[in-house]
Amino acid sequence: MSNYLAVYEHWKNHPDLQPALKEELLALQNEAEIEDRFYTHLQFGTAGLRGVLGAGTNRMNLYTIRRATHGFARYLLETGEANRTKGVAIAYDSRHLSREFAQEAAGVLAACGIKAYLFNELRPTPMLSFAVRHLQAAGGIVITASHNPPEYNGYKVYQATGGQISEDTADQIWQKIAAIEDELSLPALSLEEGISRGLIQMLGAEIDDAYQAQLSTLLLQPAGLAKAKEQLRIVYTPLHGTGLVPVSQALRGAGFDQVHIVEEQAAPDPNFSTVSSPNPEEAQAFTLAIRLAQQTGADIVLGTDPDADRVGMAVRTEDGSYRMLTGNQMGALLLHYLLEQRSAQGTLPDNGLAIKTIVSSELGRSIAQAYGVTMIDTLTGFKYIAEKIERSTVSGSHTFLFGYEESYGYLIGDFVRDKDAIQAALLLSEMAAFYKDQAQTLENALSLLQERFGYYCDRQHSVTCKGKEGVAAISRMMETLRQNPLPHVASLAVVEIKDYQQGIEGLPTSNVLKYMLVDGSWFALRPSGTEPKIKLYVSAVDSSAEQAEKKADALSRLLIQYMESSTKL
């Protein structure tokens, strides 16, 4: 009997297996499906765990959560006895079983003698990061799969700084997890017992109030723009996730009176029933919001993903239609607004720091340089931005001002150490009010920004390859590109290939290839760390917006064809 079948039989015949999972296993007939569920454990990395819900070691379920949390608990206990009382903050989103998984994580920590701070209701991921710092906890856990399809859930771990754990910490935790022989026998206290023993403490309004108080400090015009804020029409959708309460509270608290909520998407819904994907990067997620915007004459449309760490935006154009902005465009607008206002107010520090990722547009660097602000790059993943913030804060070398990534993640105030859609929604709204006060739209503001700093057009695409065969196909493609690099793409010569697997530019190693082209354009390829897909990033530069778009389209078309043919099974 092969190993995966032995593990399957152990699970199926375990007398205390959760009934729903046992029923699921008993119904399995396809050996390939059994193999996929049991040939491996979900891998634990710096993004924690993420996978499809269901029975099996390669699925997200009660026992996967117990195993990961027990490993995390062992790590905390071995790295400092004080971690027992410092405790771990736990939050969860609106997905299937998120509440149950969060309670299970709290119960495992409690069984290990570690205090758990568990939110009483669903909360956004950035509020978990805030809670870790506010409570001075030893770490944090959030149950979320961000914008993945409904059948997914995930488990992310945070360190005491409020940022996601580093690779080194993840490796140490993984060693503890991997040493667990039987996830089905791990102990966990019930919620009631944990509370009665003082090992589980519920979190509520006190954290919400403290977080909202910090949000108010981010406003660059706290006492100004009153009329423009009152007149600015905002449509907001939480896309069935966690953002409704904190975003609404932040906007209304700042004086935005005309906030229209997309009612069909206001309530938490683990099936995300009105969208094909709850991803604010995708225009289809904004269909209902833009319809409401047309009805209300909204100036801007905002949408946050289910765990409210990313925000998308559409802006009203001169002809009354709505245009979706890219993550890079929003980042450039926010960075420019922040630096311009602080410069005008005399509050721009001499050692200002902005941070972006290696796959984000160079437009941000040009803006930062114009204001004498240092711009540094990190690998993809907001944990790297959080690490740079922590180092600069501890050393006193720089004053953090803004961090962002092209995938719609932004951070302004470092009281959170992860991307924060609530912060971003607040500043995007104030920025829109500022330009409205000057009789301009955000589309006008973006055009002026491009005229001043250059025309950049950025595209992002992905090719999904499911199962272990798909993962192998992606790996083969990356290896082929390393052994036989492309000499040119769309008649543009390749002048440099940056292989971040080699640990270049002072960054940690990462499986990313970035091709620099002769005209200043570039593209990068990166296998996803959380999904069975490979991502393509394209950035084209040209003398006009139209030419940049044409070039980006041509590069994208050829590269997608290459990716699809190279990963075809």
Sequence and secondary structure as in RCSB ss.txt:
>XXXX:A:sequence
MSNYLAVYEHWKNHPDLQPALKEELLALQNEAEIEDRFYTHLQFGTAGLRGVLGAGTNRMNLYTIRRATHGFARY
LLETGEANRTKGVAIAYDSRHLSREFAQEAAGVLAACGIKAYLFNELRPTPMLSFAVRHLQAAGGIVITASHNPP
EYNGYKVYQATGGQISEDTADQIWQKIAAIEDELSLPALSLEEGISRGLIQMLGAEIDDAYQAQLSTLLLQPAGL
AKAKEQLRIVYTPLHGTGLVPVSQALRGAGFDQVHIVEEQAAPDPNFSTVSSPNPEEAQAFTLAIRLAQQTGADI
VLGTDPDADRVGMAVRTEDGSYRMLTGNQMGALLLHYLLEQRSAQGTLPDNGLAIKTIVSSELGRSIAQAYGVTM
IDTLTGFKYIAEKIERSTVSGSHTFLFGYEESYGYLIGDFVRDKDAIQAALLLSEMAAFYKDQAQTLENALSLLQ
ERFGYYCDRQHSVTCKGKEGVAAISRMMETLRQNPLPHVASLAVVEIKDYQQGIEGLPTSNVLKYMLVDGSWFAL
RPSGTEPKIKLYVSAVDSSAEQAEKKADALSRLLIQYMESSTKL
>XXXX:A:secstr
  HHHHHHHHHHH TTS HHHHHHHHT   HHHHHHHHSS    BTTBEEEEBSSSTTSBSHHHHHHHHHHHHHH
HHHH TTHHHH EEEEE SSTTHHHHHHHHHHHHHHTT  EEEESS   HHHHHHHHHHHT SEEEEE  TTS T
TEEEEEEEETTSSB  HHHHHHHHHHHHT S GGG     HHHHHHTTSEEEE HHHHHHHHHHHHTT SSTTS 
HHHHHH EEEEE TTSS HHHHHHHHHHTT  EEEE GGGTS  TT TT S   TTSGGGGHHHHHHHHHHT SE
EEEE TTSS EEEEEE TTS EEE  HHHHHHHHHHHHHHHHHHHT   TTEEEEEETTS THHHHHHHHTT EE
EEE SSHHHHHHHHHHHHHHTS EEEEEEETTTEEES TTS S  HHHHHHHHHHHHHHHHHTT  HHHHHHHHH
HHH EEEEEEEEEE  HHHHHHHHHHHHHHHHHS  SEETTEEEEEEEEGGG  TT    S EEEEETTS EEEE
EE SSSSEEEEEEEEEESSHHHHHHHHHHHHHHHHHHHHHHS  
